Amino acid sequence: MQSVCELRFGTDMETLAKQIELRMHGEWKHSLIDDKDLERIWPINEQDREEKIAQFAKEYGFRLRFYKKGLCAIFDRWPPEQRT
């Protein structure tokens, strides 16, 4: 699977959200984004980086399920009963 960088997505959050959405429509119901791809929007040493990524997820209807600085972030959708 191509990474966000390979698709030349730049720093556009809407484009990242579209890529996450596309990856969730396959066999898996989640999307893994490598940290090198997240760095295009949120620099690795940015203050409150995890919170900003979680806020991005919420704004675009996703949930940040896992985050490890230097590794990746995994996004999915909130269960219907927990969506607000």
C-alpha positions as CSV (number, residue, x, y, z in Angstrom):
1,M,0.0,0.0,0.0
2,Q,1.3,3.5,-0.8
3,S,2.1,5.8,2.0
4,V,0.8,9.3,2.3
5,C,4.3,10.6,1.3
6,E,4.4,8.4,-1.8
7,L,1.1,9.9,-2.9
8,R,2.6,13.4,-2.4
9,F,-0.1,14.7,-0.1
10,G,1.9,17.6,1.3
11,T,0.4,19.1,4.5
12,D,-3.3,19.1,3.6
13,M,-5.4,17.7,6.5
14,E,-8.4,17.1,4.2
15,T,-6.3,15.0,1.9
16,L,-5.0,13.0,4.9
17,A,-8.5,12.5,6.1
18,K,-9.5,11.2,2.7
19,Q,-6.6,8.8,2.7
20,I,-7.6,7.5,6.1
21,E,-11.2,7.0,5.0
22,L,-10.1,5.1,1.8
23,R,-8.0,2.7,3.9
24,M,-10.9,1.9,6.1
25,H,-13.2,0.7,3.3
26,G,-11.1,-2.4,2.6
27,E,-10.8,-5.5,4.7
28,W,-9.6,-3.6,7.7
29,K,-11.8,-1.0,9.5
30,H,-8.8,1.0,10.7
31,S,-6.0,3.0,9.1
32,L,-2.3,3.1,10.1
33,I,-0.4,6.2,9.2
34,D,3.4,6.1,9.6
35,D,4.9,8.8,11.7
36,K,7.0,10.1,8.8
37,D,3.7,10.9,7.1
38,L,2.3,12.6,10.2
39,E,5.4,14.8,10.3
40,R,4.3,16.5,7.1
41,I,1.5,18.1,9.2
42,W,2.7,17.9,12.8
43,P,6.5,18.1,13.2
44,I,7.9,15.3,15.4
45,N,8.8,17.7,18.3
46,E,5.7,19.8,18.1
47,Q,4.3,20.6,21.6
48,D,1.0,18.7,22.3
49,R,1.4,16.7,19.1
50,E,-0.6,13.7,20.2
51,E,-3.5,15.9,21.3
52,K,-3.4,17.8,18.0
53,I,-3.6,14.5,16.1
54,A,-6.5,13.4,18.3
55,Q,-8.3,16.7,17.6
56,F,-7.8,16.2,13.9
57,A,-9.3,12.7,14.2
58,K,-12.3,14.0,16.1
59,E,-12.9,16.9,13.6
60,Y,-12.9,14.5,10.7
61,G,-15.1,11.8,12.4
62,F,-12.3,9.4,13.3
63,R,-10.9,8.2,16.6
64,L,-7.2,8.0,17.4
65,R,-6.9,4.4,18.6
66,F,-3.1,4.3,19.0
67,Y,-0.2,6.7,18.8
68,K,3.5,6.1,19.4
69,K,5.8,9.0,18.6
70,G,8.3,7.9,16.0
71,L,6.2,4.9,14.9
72,C,2.7,5.5,13.8
73,A,-0.9,6.5,14.5
74,I,-3.9,4.2,14.0
75,F,-7.3,5.6,13.3
76,D,-10.8,4.1,13.2
77,R,-14.4,5.2,13.6
78,W,-16.1,5.6,16.9
79,P,-18.7,2.9,17.6
80,P,-22.2,4.2,16.8
81,E,-23.3,4.4,20.5
82,Q,-20.2,6.5,21.3
83,R,-20.4,9.0,18.5
84,T,-21.1,12.6,19.5
